[in-house]
Amino acid sequence: MKSPMLPADHQAAVRRALALGRSGDPAVLPELIGMLHLPSNEIQRLAPSAIGKLVEFGADAEAAVAALAPLALKARHPQTQQYALRALKKCGPAAKGCVALYYQQEGKCLISVHPTDLHELDSLLSSKLRLFGYAVGCTEIEAGNHEHET
């Protein structure tokens, strides 16, 4: 999909998002958060990835969660959602309650779980998953096992 941005602006934003992510400087988090709103799927994938890296270097995890959670739920491109979910996982306890997401679009499911939210996912989705031959365990989802693991 083509970006609605001018090619020169798009390429400059791509280079900037990559550079900010590689910088390891937590102070650039606000700039990356601002990039989440640019009208380019590529930049909307690169910025969450960079944000996740910066959180590992001490960037404000709560600010990152506040910016990433809406993108993980409502991004216009599925890959953007996946990148936002991966970055949310790196936010640790700040992402509790935000990472247990169930998203269904056109018959496809995207499930991502923060380890502290597994019990909530288990109670909400295990019966539905059993209908399709899945059981939810403490650490993974197994196909073909109709026994519930705890």
Backbone as JSON, one array per atom type, in Angstrom:
{
  "sequence": "MKSPMLPADHQAAVRRALALGRSGDPAVLPELIGMLHLPSNEIQRLAPSAIGKLVEFGADAEAAVAALAPLALKARHPQTQQYALRALKKCGPAAKGCVALYYQQEGKCLISVHPTDLHELDSLLSSKLRLFGYAVGCTEIEAGNHEHET",
  "N": [[0.84, -1.18, 0.0], [0.55, 2.18, -0.85], [1.99, 5.08, 0.65], [0.2, 7.93, 1.83], [1.74, 10.13, 2.15], [4.08, 12.57, 0.94], [6.72, 11.32, -1.09], [9.4, 12.07, -0.34], [9.02, 13.09, 2.25], [7.99, 10.83, 3.49], [10.13, 8.99, 3.3], [12.02, 10.38, 4.84], [10.76, 10.33, 7.34], [10.71, 7.57, 7.82], [13.47, 7.04, 7.99], [14.03, 8.6, 10.24], [12.44, 7.39, 12.29], [13.7, 4.89, 12.42], [16.28, 5.71, 13.22], [15.74, 6.9, 15.71], [14.84, 4.7, 17.17], [17.15, 3.15, 17.21], [18.76, 4.74, 18.72], [18.56, 4.42, 21.48], [17.85, 6.25, 23.36], [15.84, 7.26, 25.89], [14.62, 9.75, 26.04], [13.59, 10.47, 23.57], [11.12, 9.41, 23.27], [8.58, 10.91, 23.21], [8.66, 12.03, 20.61], [8.56, 9.75, 18.98], [6.07, 8.76, 19.74], [4.47, 10.75, 18.65], [4.86, 10.13, 15.98], [3.26, 7.96, 15.58], [0.87, 8.8, 14.59], [1.19, 9.5, 11.99], [0.3, 9.25, 8.52], [1.08, 6.65, 7.44], [1.43, 3.26, 6.95], [3.85, 1.89, 7.14], [5.47, 3.55, 8.76], [3.88, 3.53, 10.99], [4.34, 0.98, 11.82], [7.08, 0.91, 12.28], [7.47, 2.85, 14.31], [6.14, 1.84, 16.75], [7.78, -0.41, 17.15], [10.25, 0.81, 17.65], [9.54, 2.22, 19.96], [9.09, 0.13, 21.75], [11.73, -0.82, 21.98], [12.93, 1.4, 23.2], [11.64, 1.48, 25.66], [12.81, -0.66, 26.89], [15.2, 0.5, 27.4], [14.62, 2.22, 29.41], [12.66, 4.17, 28.92], [9.57, 5.93, 29.55], [7.29, 3.7, 30.52], [4.56, 3.78, 31.06], [3.63, 5.97, 29.57], [4.22, 4.99, 27.06], [2.48, 2.77, 26.95], [-0.01, 4.07, 27.05], [0.0, 5.3, 24.54], [0.33, 3.16, 22.76], [-1.68, 1.21, 23.22], [-4.27, 1.98, 22.07], [-3.59, 1.81, 19.36], [-2.95, -0.88, 19.12], [-5.44, -2.0, 19.31], [-7.04, -0.77, 17.32], [-5.71, -0.17, 14.94], [-5.37, 0.51, 11.43], [-4.15, -1.37, 9.89], [-3.32, -4.79, 10.03], [-0.66, -5.69, 10.59], [0.42, -3.47, 11.84], [-1.01, -3.49, 14.21], [0.05, -5.85, 15.32], [2.74, -5.14, 15.71], [2.4, -3.1, 17.59], [1.32, -4.59, 19.7], [3.48, -6.28, 20.3], [5.31, -4.37, 21.2], [3.91, -3.44, 23.43], [4.1, -5.66, 25.1], [6.7, -5.43, 25.96], [6.53, -3.47, 27.8], [6.1, -4.34, 30.33], [4.84, -4.51, 33.7], [3.38, -2.12, 33.46], [1.75, -2.48, 31.31], [-0.18, -4.19, 32.12], [-3.35, -5.58, 31.91], [-3.77, -4.27, 29.53], [-2.67, -5.76, 27.54], [-3.89, -8.2, 27.27], [-5.61, -8.98, 24.82], [-8.26, -9.51, 22.59], [-8.98, -9.83, 19.36], [-11.04, -9.73, 16.6], [-11.37, -10.04, 13.19], [-12.73, -10.36, 10.09], [-12.94, -13.14, 10.43], [-10.46, -13.84, 11.44], [-8.32, -14.29, 14.2], [-6.57, -12.51, 16.69], [-4.56, -12.94, 19.31], [-3.02, -11.82, 22.15], [-1.12, -11.96, 25.04], [-0.28, -10.65, 28.14], [1.9, -11.97, 30.56], [0.89, -11.73, 33.22], [-1.79, -11.56, 32.83], [-2.84, -13.96, 32.08], [-4.65, -15.57, 33.57], [-7.05, -14.15, 33.34], [-7.55, -14.26, 30.59], [-7.89, -17.0, 30.36], [-10.26, -17.44, 31.86], [-12.11, -15.98, 30.34], [-12.0, -16.87, 27.65], [-11.6, -19.65, 27.37], [-13.75, -21.49, 27.09], [-14.8, -20.8, 24.59], [-12.6, -21.28, 22.95], [-12.38, -24.02, 23.26], [-14.44, -24.97, 21.69], [-13.29, -25.01, 19.22], [-11.4, -26.93, 19.45], [-9.28, -26.31, 21.15], [-7.4, -25.83, 24.16], [-6.78, -23.81, 26.98], [-3.8, -23.32, 28.57], [-1.53, -22.64, 31.3], [0.77, -21.58, 30.2], [0.7, -21.8, 27.46], [-1.19, -22.18, 24.42], [-2.74, -25.05, 23.39], [-3.35, -27.14, 20.65], [-5.98, -29.43, 19.85], [-6.27, -30.59, 22.35], [-8.63, -31.3, 24.6], [-8.85, -31.17, 27.28], [-8.79, -29.1, 30.11], [-6.07, -27.27, 31.25], [-4.39, -26.32, 34.22]],
  "CA": [[0.0, 0.0, 0.0], [1.32, 3.41, -0.94], [1.79, 6.06, 1.7], [-0.36, 9.19, 1.34], [2.72, 11.19, 2.37], [5.01, 12.82, -0.16], [7.81, 10.35, -0.99], [10.55, 12.59, 0.41], [8.61, 13.16, 3.66], [7.85, 9.45, 3.95], [11.47, 8.43, 3.5], [12.64, 11.08, 5.98], [10.13, 9.83, 8.56], [11.2, 6.2, 8.0], [14.86, 7.13, 8.49], [13.98, 9.18, 11.59], [11.93, 6.37, 13.2], [14.78, 3.91, 12.6], [17.36, 6.33, 13.99], [15.29, 7.07, 17.09], [14.84, 3.38, 17.8], [18.53, 2.71, 17.41], [19.47, 5.67, 19.6], [18.55, 3.97, 22.86], [17.65, 7.42, 24.21], [14.46, 7.34, 26.33], [14.08, 11.11, 25.9], [12.96, 10.66, 22.26], [9.81, 8.75, 23.26], [7.48, 11.77, 22.71], [8.71, 12.17, 19.14], [8.07, 8.5, 18.4], [4.63, 8.71, 19.97], [3.9, 11.62, 17.62], [4.94, 9.47, 14.67], [2.19, 6.96, 15.49], [-0.27, 9.41, 13.93], [1.49, 9.79, 10.59], [-0.55, 8.42, 7.65], [1.86, 5.64, 6.72], [1.47, 1.98, 7.66], [5.24, 1.55, 7.42], [5.91, 4.33, 9.92], [3.1, 3.06, 12.12], [4.97, -0.27, 12.28], [8.42, 1.22, 12.78], [7.42, 3.62, 15.56], [5.94, 0.97, 17.91], [8.97, -1.22, 17.35], [11.24, 1.68, 18.29], [9.06, 2.52, 21.31], [9.4, -1.06, 22.55], [13.18, -0.82, 22.27], [13.26, 2.47, 24.14], [11.14, 1.09, 26.98], [13.86, -1.52, 27.45], [16.28, 1.4, 27.84], [14.16, 3.07, 30.5], [11.64, 5.16, 28.56], [8.37, 5.89, 30.38], [6.45, 2.6, 30.06], [3.14, 4.17, 31.13], [3.35, 6.81, 28.4], [4.25, 4.09, 25.91], [1.24, 1.99, 26.96], [-1.11, 4.97, 26.68], [0.06, 5.56, 23.1], [0.3, 1.93, 21.97], [-2.9, 0.41, 23.4], [-5.29, 2.24, 21.03], [-3.09, 1.31, 18.08], [-3.06, -2.34, 19.16], [-6.84, -2.37, 19.17], [-7.79, -0.18, 16.22], [-4.91, 0.25, 13.78], [-6.03, 0.16, 10.17], [-3.39, -2.43, 9.25], [-3.06, -5.84, 11.01], [0.75, -5.72, 11.01], [0.6, -2.37, 12.79], [-1.51, -4.0, 15.48], [1.01, -6.83, 15.83], [3.91, -4.41, 16.21], [1.99, -2.42, 18.82], [1.2, -5.61, 20.74], [4.84, -6.69, 20.7], [5.89, -3.29, 21.99], [3.22, -3.43, 24.72], [4.66, -6.73, 25.92], [7.97, -4.96, 26.53], [6.23, -2.45, 28.81], [6.03, -5.0, 31.62], [3.65, -4.31, 34.52], [2.6, -0.96, 33.02], [0.81, -2.94, 30.29], [-1.14, -5.14, 32.71], [-4.71, -5.24, 31.56], [-3.84, -3.73, 28.16], [-2.1, -6.68, 26.57], [-4.81, -9.32, 27.05], [-6.49, -8.46, 23.78], [-8.86, -10.45, 21.66], [-9.41, -9.02, 18.23], [-11.53, -10.57, 15.52], [-11.67, -9.3, 11.97], [-12.85, -11.23, 8.92], [-12.72, -14.52, 10.82], [-9.11, -14.06, 11.94], [-8.18, -13.91, 15.61], [-5.27, -12.1, 17.16], [-4.57, -13.0, 20.77], [-1.74, -11.54, 22.76], [-1.37, -11.99, 26.48], [0.77, -10.34, 29.1], [1.9, -13.12, 31.49], [0.06, -11.52, 34.41], [-3.2, -11.56, 32.45], [-3.25, -15.27, 31.59], [-5.83, -16.06, 34.27], [-8.21, -13.47, 32.78], [-7.8, -14.83, 29.28], [-8.4, -18.33, 30.61], [-11.67, -17.41, 32.28], [-12.96, -15.38, 29.31], [-11.97, -17.46, 26.32], [-11.35, -21.09, 27.28], [-14.91, -22.23, 26.56], [-14.9, -20.54, 23.15], [-11.5, -21.96, 22.28], [-12.66, -25.46, 23.28], [-15.3, -25.27, 20.55], [-12.42, -25.2, 18.06], [-10.41, -27.95, 19.76], [-8.15, -25.75, 21.88], [-7.51, -25.65, 25.61], [-5.86, -22.78, 27.43], [-2.97, -23.69, 29.71], [-0.9, -21.5, 31.96], [1.85, -20.97, 29.45], [0.54, -21.84, 26.02], [-2.44, -22.71, 23.91], [-2.44, -26.29, 22.71], [-4.41, -27.61, 19.75], [-6.37, -30.81, 19.94], [-6.39, -31.06, 23.73], [-9.9, -30.8, 25.13], [-8.74, -31.08, 28.74], [-8.34, -27.78, 30.58], [-4.88, -27.33, 32.1], [-4.2, -25.19, 35.13]],
  "C": [[0.89, 1.24, 0.0], [0.99, 4.33, 0.22], [1.16, 7.31, 1.1], [0.59, 10.37, 1.55], [3.53, 11.4, 1.09], [6.2, 11.87, 0.0], [9.0, 10.84, -0.15], [10.24, 12.66, 1.91], [8.51, 11.76, 4.26], [9.22, 8.86, 4.25], [12.19, 9.09, 4.68], [12.06, 10.57, 7.3], [10.57, 8.39, 8.85], [12.61, 6.23, 8.58], [14.88, 7.64, 9.94], [13.5, 8.14, 12.61], [13.01, 5.31, 13.47], [15.9, 4.47, 13.48], [16.97, 6.49, 15.46], [15.28, 5.74, 17.84], [16.22, 2.88, 18.1], [19.28, 3.56, 18.43], [19.57, 5.16, 21.03], [18.3, 5.1, 23.85], [16.18, 7.53, 24.61], [13.81, 8.72, 26.13], [13.39, 11.34, 24.56], [11.58, 10.0, 22.17], [8.69, 9.66, 22.76], [7.49, 11.94, 21.19], [8.19, 10.91, 18.46], [6.57, 8.36, 18.58], [3.91, 9.59, 18.94], [3.89, 10.98, 16.25], [3.85, 8.42, 14.49], [0.99, 7.49, 14.71], [0.0, 9.77, 12.47], [0.73, 8.81, 9.69], [0.24, 7.43, 6.8], [1.89, 4.36, 7.55], [2.9, 1.59, 8.02], [5.75, 2.28, 8.66], [5.14, 3.89, 11.16], [3.54, 1.68, 12.59], [6.33, 0.02, 12.9], [8.4, 1.92, 14.13], [7.13, 2.74, 16.78], [7.15, 0.09, 18.2], [10.05, -0.42, 18.08], [10.83, 2.01, 19.73], [9.35, 1.34, 22.23], [10.87, -1.15, 22.92], [13.53, 0.22, 23.32], [12.75, 2.17, 25.55], [12.17, 0.19, 27.66], [15.06, -0.7, 27.93], [15.82, 2.41, 28.88], [13.17, 4.16, 30.14], [10.39, 4.91, 29.41], [7.38, 4.84, 29.83], [4.97, 2.99, 30.09], [2.75, 5.06, 29.95], [3.32, 5.96, 27.13], [2.95, 3.3, 25.82], [0.06, 2.86, 26.53], [-1.15, 5.23, 25.18], [-0.16, 4.3, 22.27], [-1.02, 1.17, 22.06], [-3.98, 0.72, 22.36], [-4.87, 1.72, 19.66], [-3.22, -0.21, 18.01], [-4.49, -2.8, 18.92], [-7.46, -1.93, 17.85], [-6.95, 0.25, 15.02], [-5.56, -0.24, 12.49], [-5.32, -1.0, 9.45], [-3.05, -3.51, 10.29], [-1.61, -5.93, 11.48], [1.05, -4.6, 12.0], [0.12, -2.81, 14.16], [-0.51, -4.97, 16.11], [2.25, -6.14, 16.4], [3.59, -3.69, 17.51], [1.86, -3.41, 19.97], [2.57, -6.07, 21.22], [5.5, -5.62, 21.57], [5.22, -3.21, 23.36], [3.77, -4.51, 25.64], [5.95, -6.3, 26.6], [7.76, -3.94, 27.64], [6.03, -3.04, 30.2], [4.74, -4.7, 32.38], [2.79, -3.11, 34.11], [1.53, -1.36, 32.0], [-0.23, -3.9, 30.84], [-2.56, -4.67, 32.4], [-4.86, -4.7, 30.14], [-3.43, -4.76, 27.13], [-2.99, -7.89, 26.34], [-5.88, -8.83, 26.09], [-7.01, -9.6, 22.92], [-9.47, -9.63, 20.53], [-9.85, -9.95, 17.12], [-11.91, -9.68, 14.34], [-11.66, -10.29, 10.82], [-12.5, -12.67, 9.26], [-11.33, -14.83, 11.32], [-9.02, -13.56, 13.38], [-6.73, -13.54, 15.9], [-5.35, -12.09, 18.67], [-3.16, -12.75, 21.25], [-1.97, -11.37, 24.25], [-0.12, -11.6, 27.25], [0.75, -11.47, 30.12], [1.02, -12.93, 32.72], [-1.42, -11.55, 34.11], [-3.7, -12.94, 31.99], [-4.52, -15.78, 32.26], [-7.11, -15.41, 33.73], [-8.56, -14.03, 31.41], [-8.41, -16.21, 29.44], [-9.88, -18.29, 30.93], [-12.59, -16.86, 31.19], [-13.07, -16.2, 28.03], [-11.88, -18.98, 26.26], [-12.53, -21.85, 26.71], [-15.06, -22.01, 25.06], [-13.8, -21.28, 22.38], [-11.73, -23.47, 22.23], [-13.55, -25.86, 22.1], [-14.49, -25.57, 19.29], [-11.3, -26.19, 18.34], [-9.19, -27.45, 20.48], [-8.46, -25.72, 23.37], [-6.46, -24.63, 26.02], [-5.12, -23.3, 28.66], [-2.34, -22.46, 30.3], [0.14, -20.83, 31.09], [1.66, -20.99, 27.94], [-0.84, -22.35, 25.65], [-2.09, -23.94, 23.08], [-3.62, -26.71, 21.85], [-4.71, -29.07, 20.02], [-6.52, -31.36, 21.34], [-7.65, -30.45, 24.32], [-9.91, -30.75, 26.64], [-8.2, -29.71, 29.11], [-7.15, -27.98, 31.51], [-4.82, -26.13, 32.99], [-2.83, -25.24, 35.75]]
}
